[in-house]
Amino acid sequence: MTQINLFRHATDVIDYQPGQIIFNAGDAGDVMYAVIEGAVDILVGENIIDSAEPGGIFGEMALVDGSPRSATARARTAVKITPLGEKQFLRMVEQTPLFALQVMRIMSERLRRRMQAAQG
């Protein structure tokens, strides 16, 4: 099961145009997002540190730990995303344990890449 399969029938879809900011570093993070179409870049300052494409998620760290956003999300292309609030996130974790595992894998991969980049 891929994430795109979980979200492809989402009814709450938000459209962004290329270059449009979805959220800024420091913003409150009460939702995460799943990409339905297009691509989103994740930036610290002006440096792209990650990206999310169809089936991918972003913004999960702030939702999980309750901290402000650690990075900025900007639409690289025209995108369609669907928000997932804390209640919906918890319901999905309960109903679809593989979803929780996928979120953990994504967070682990991102942490590993950032640690490798920091080591040079």
C-alpha positions as CSV (number, residue, x, y, z in Angstrom):
1,M,0.0,0.0,0.0
2,T,1.4,3.4,-1.0
3,Q,0.4,6.7,0.5
4,I,-1.0,7.9,-2.7
5,N,-3.6,5.1,-2.5
6,L,-4.6,6.3,1.0
7,F,-5.1,9.9,-0.2
8,R,-6.1,9.7,-3.9
9,H,-9.8,10.1,-3.1
10,A,-9.3,13.0,-0.7
11,T,-12.1,15.6,-0.9
12,D,-10.2,18.4,0.9
13,V,-7.7,19.3,-1.7
14,I,-5.7,22.5,-1.9
15,D,-4.1,23.9,-5.1
16,Y,-0.8,25.8,-5.1
17,Q,1.0,27.4,-8.1
18,P,4.7,27.1,-8.7
19,G,6.7,29.2,-6.2
20,Q,3.8,29.6,-3.8
21,I,4.7,29.1,-0.1
22,I,2.6,26.4,1.6
23,F,4.1,27.2,5.1
24,N,7.1,29.0,6.5
25,A,9.7,27.9,9.0
26,G,8.5,29.0,12.4
27,D,4.8,28.6,11.6
28,A,2.6,26.6,13.9
29,G,2.3,23.0,12.6
30,D,-1.1,21.5,13.3
31,V,-1.4,19.6,10.0
32,M,0.7,17.5,7.7
33,Y,0.2,17.2,4.0
34,A,0.0,14.5,1.4
35,V,0.9,15.3,-2.2
36,I,-1.7,14.3,-4.7
37,E,-0.2,15.9,-7.8
38,G,3.0,17.9,-8.5
39,A,6.1,18.5,-6.4
40,V,6.9,20.4,-3.2
41,D,10.4,21.6,-2.1
42,I,11.4,21.7,1.6
43,L,13.8,24.5,2.3
44,V,15.9,25.8,5.1
45,G,16.8,29.3,4.2
46,E,17.2,29.1,0.4
47,N,18.6,25.6,0.5
48,I,16.4,22.8,-0.7
49,I,16.9,20.0,1.8
50,D,14.1,17.6,0.6
51,S,11.1,17.3,-1.7
52,A,7.8,15.5,-1.8
53,E,6.1,14.2,-4.9
54,P,2.9,12.3,-5.5
55,G,2.3,9.8,-2.7
56,G,4.8,11.7,-0.4
57,I,4.1,13.6,2.8
58,F,5.6,16.7,4.4
59,G,5.0,18.7,7.5
60,E,4.7,15.6,9.6
61,M,7.5,16.6,12.1
62,A,5.6,19.6,13.5
63,L,2.4,17.5,13.7
64,V,4.1,14.7,15.6
65,D,6.1,16.7,18.1
66,G,4.0,19.9,18.4
67,S,7.0,22.2,17.6
68,P,6.9,25.1,15.1
69,R,7.7,24.2,11.5
70,S,11.5,23.5,11.1
71,A,11.5,24.4,7.4
72,T,9.6,26.1,4.6
73,A,7.5,24.3,2.1
74,R,7.2,25.8,-1.4
75,A,5.4,24.4,-4.5
76,R,8.0,23.5,-7.2
77,T,5.3,22.8,-9.7
78,A,1.5,23.3,-9.7
79,V,0.5,21.0,-6.8
80,K,-2.6,19.5,-5.3
81,I,-2.2,18.6,-1.6
82,T,-4.5,17.4,1.1
83,P,-4.1,18.4,4.7
84,L,-4.2,15.9,7.6
85,G,-4.9,17.2,11.1
86,E,-3.9,15.5,14.3
87,K,-7.3,13.8,14.8
88,Q,-7.3,12.4,11.2
89,F,-3.6,11.4,11.6
90,L,-4.4,9.4,14.8
91,R,-7.4,7.8,13.2
92,M,-5.3,6.7,10.2
93,V,-2.6,5.3,12.6
94,E,-5.3,3.3,14.4
95,Q,-7.1,2.1,11.3
96,T,-4.0,1.6,9.0
97,P,-0.9,0.7,11.1
98,L,1.2,0.5,7.9
99,F,0.5,4.3,7.5
100,A,2.3,4.9,10.8
101,L,5.2,2.7,9.7
102,Q,5.5,4.6,6.4
103,V,5.6,7.9,8.3
104,M,8.3,6.6,10.5
105,R,10.3,5.4,7.5
106,I,10.0,8.8,5.8
107,M,11.1,10.6,9.0
108,S,14.0,8.2,9.4
109,E,15.2,8.6,5.8
110,R,15.1,12.4,6.1
111,L,17.0,12.3,9.4
112,R,19.6,10.0,7.9
113,R,20.1,12.2,4.8
114,R,20.5,15.3,7.0
115,M,23.0,13.6,9.2
116,Q,25.0,12.5,6.2
117,A,24.9,16.0,4.8
118,A,26.1,17.4,8.1
119,Q,29.1,15.0,8.1
120,G,30.1,16.2,4.6
